Amino acid sequence: MDRTELAGFLRSRRERIAPADVGLPAGRRRRTPGLRREEVARLAFISVEYYTRLEQARGPNPSNEVLAGLTRALRLSDVERDHLHELAGARRPARGPSREVRQTILDLLDRLPQTAGVVFSATYEVLAWNPLAAALLEDFSALSREERSLPRRVFLDRGRSRLYGLVEAEAFARAMANRLRVTAAKYPDDPEVRALVADLLAGSERFAALWAAHDVVAESTFSKTFEHPAVGTVTVDCDVLAIADRDQEVVLYTAAPGSPGEEALRLLSVLGTQRIG
């Protein structure tokens, strides 16, 4: 463990974060840039005394739980997280699919008012969306993280035959199973990925059959049709943008000018998330 380098790294990361970045008020009496030590400690769920000792190069070897808390509190990238573990002399944690969406992607979704946009993780968890996507699909802000897992919704919710009234439901199910197999191979030690696959295999014969096929290539789908309870049939073009460095996908649903799909999306932008049924 390199206490001096660890102390300097923690201090430098703390000073670069504005209070507003983590939902804290700026206040008027901040003598140093960034967060205060007590704020980092609170966000990391450790004591102020312990964090202060780390920054003063006097602390003991931090546990993996402490390092995970510091990674979250200091908003470290994957590279920075690995560096933190190296400085602390700890084994690097198994890297799982990223759930952090870049601010530029979030800004992009906000700039597309006539496009329904959703960001998916490598396990088809919904990570971000814009208002039109919420109107077309559902208000994801009202769901728990587990409920935002589309594989769980599709394969384990026996009362849901077609997610969001999607006509191409079987093709979507196959695409999810195929991508999950790729994800499981890429992150073999990630406990969340392993638990998801195990739950799906145990709870869904349909998923087990798709998994047994060992397919890893999903067929390209350039349009999708939804049966929406408020505006009826909505056929849209579907484009997928890969965010390679985070293993995420941005899915954009658009409609050709003058088409019934465009009119449906326009109505949904007015109706908002008030779905019927």
N, C-alpha and C positions, 0 to 999 in steps of 0.2 A: 504493500500500500504506500503510495506516494502522497503523504499528508499535505506537503506544501503545494504540489500541483493540484491536488483535489480542492484545497482551500481556494486557490486562485480561480479555478474553473467554476466552482459554485458561486463565488462572488461575481465573476464576470457575467454569468448567466442571469443571476438575480438582478443585476443593475440594468440589464437590457430590456426587462419586462416592465411595461407601464401598468399601473394599477388597473386601468380600464380594461387591459387585455384579459384580466382574470375576474372581472366584475366587481372590482373594489373602487371606492371613491378615491379621487386623487388627493383630497385634503389640501391644506394651505401651508403646512409646516414641514415639508419634506426637504431635508438638507442634502440628500443624496439621490441620484437617479434610480429609477426602478423601484422594486419592492423593498420593504423593510424585512429584516431577518424574522421577526415574529410573524409576518404575513406568510413567508415561505414555509415556516414551521407549521403554521395552522393548515395551509393547503396540503402539506405533505403528511399531516397527522403525526408529527413528532414534536417533542418538547422544544421550546425556544432555547433552553440551555444546551441541549444536545446539538441543535443546528449551529449555534454560535461556536461551540467547540470544534465542529467540523470546519467552519470558516476560519478559525484561528489555528488550524493545523494541530489541534490537541485531541481530536476525537478518536474513539475506537473504530475498529473496522465496521462499517455499516453493513447491516444485513441486506439480503435481497429485497425484503419488504420495505426497508428504509429507502433503498435506491429506487425502487418502483415509485414510492411516494415523491421523491425528489424529481424523478423524471416527469411525473405528472405535473407537479407544482411549477417546475421551471420550463415546462412546455418544450422539452428536448426533442430534437429530431432523432431518428433511428441511429444515425452516426454519432450524435452527441451522447445518446444513451449508452452505446457501446463504449465510448471513450470514458464515460463516468464509471462504468464497471471496471475498465482497465485500471484507472487511477485508484479505485477502491480495492483492487486486488480480488475482485469477485468474478465468479464464472458468469459469462454472458448469458442472459436468459434466452430461451428459445424464442426466435422471432416469429410472431404470428402476423396475419394480415393487418395492415394498417387501418385504423378507424378514424384517423385524423384527416379531415378534408382541407386542402389548401384554401386560404382566404380568396385567392384569385378565382377559384372554381365557384365558391359561394357567390362572389360578385358577378360571375358570368351568369349564373342562374337567375339572379335578380334583374339582369339586363335583358332578359328574354321573356317579356310579358305575354307574348303570343305563342310561346313554346312551353310545353310541360317538360320539366327537366328533373331527373332523379340521379343521385350518386349512389352506386352500389359498391360494397366491399367485395373481396374475393369470395366471400361465403354468401353473397346475395343478401346481406343485411342492408337495409335502407339507411344511409348515413346523412343525406341532405336532399332537399327538394325545394321547389318554388311553389308559390300559391296555386298556379294552374295545375301542377302535378297533384297537389292535394285535392283539388276539385275534381280532376279526372279519376284519380285512384281513391285516396282517402286522406284524412287529416292525420298524418303520421305523428304529429306532436302529441296526440292524445293516446299514443300507444307506448307500451313498455319496450325496452330493447329487444326482449324475446319476441314480442309481437311484430317487430319490424324485420324479423328474420323470415324472408319469403319461403325458404324451404320448409320451415316449420309450419307456416300457414298453409302451404300447398299439400304437403304430405302427411301432416299430423292432425290437421283440423278436418275431421271427417264430415263436418257439416258444411264444408265449403267445396263445392264441386268445381267451380270456375272462379279463380281469384279475380276480382274486379270485373267479372263478366267477360273475361278474356276468351275470345273465340278460339284462338290458337293455344289452348291450355296445355294440350299434350306436348306440343313442340316446346313450349316454355318449360314444362317439367323436365323434359329430356335435356334441355340446355342447362338447367340448374344442376342436374345430376352429373352431367359431363364436366362442367366447370368445377364442381366440388371435388371430383376425382383428381383433377389437376392441382387444385388447392391443397388437398390432403397430401399429395406427393411433394409439394413445394414446402409445406410446413408440417413435417411428420411429428414434430415434438410439441406442437402448440396444443395445449389442453382444450381450448375452446373448439378448435377444428375437430379434434378427435371426439369430443363429447357430442358435437353436432352430428357427425356421421354415425356414431354409435346409436344415438337416439332415433335417427331416421331409419336405420337398418332394423332396429328393434320394433319400431312403431308403424312401419309402412311396408307392406309387401310390394306395393307399386314401386317405391324407391329401391327396395332390395333387388327387384328384377332389373331396373335400369342400371344399378350399381354393378350387378353381375355381368353386364354386357361389356364392361371395361372400355366404354367409348370415352374419348377425350375431346372430340371435335364436335362443336355444336353447329347445326345448320344455320346459315345466315337468314335472318328474317328482316325484310326491308319495310314491312308494314304490319300493323296490328289493328285488330278490330275489337272494341269493347262494347258490351251492352250496358249502357249507363242508365240507372234508374230515373234520372232526371231529364236527360236529353235524348235518350234512345241510342241507336247505333252510332258509334264514333269510330271511323276508320282513319288512321293516321300513319304517316311515314315514321319509321323508327331508325334513328342513327345512333351508333354507339361510338363514343370517344374513349380511348384507353388512356388512363393515367399510369404510365408504366412504372414510375418510381414509387408509387404507393399501391400498385396492384389493385386499382379501382377502375370503375367504368362510369362514365356519364352517359345516361340514356336520354335522348332528346326525342320527344314526340311532336311532330309538326304536321301541318296539312297544307295541301296545294291551294293557292289563291282561288277563291270562288267555289271551292268544293264544299259538299255537305259537312265534311270534317272540320273545315275552317269555321263554318257557322256554328257547329257544335262547340268548338273550343271557345269561340267568342261568347256564346251563352254561358259556358262554364266559368269564364273569367268574371262574368257578372254575378252568377249564382254563388260563386265561392265554394266552400266545402259543405254546403247544405245538401248532402246526398239524401236521397229518399230510400228507405229500406235498409 
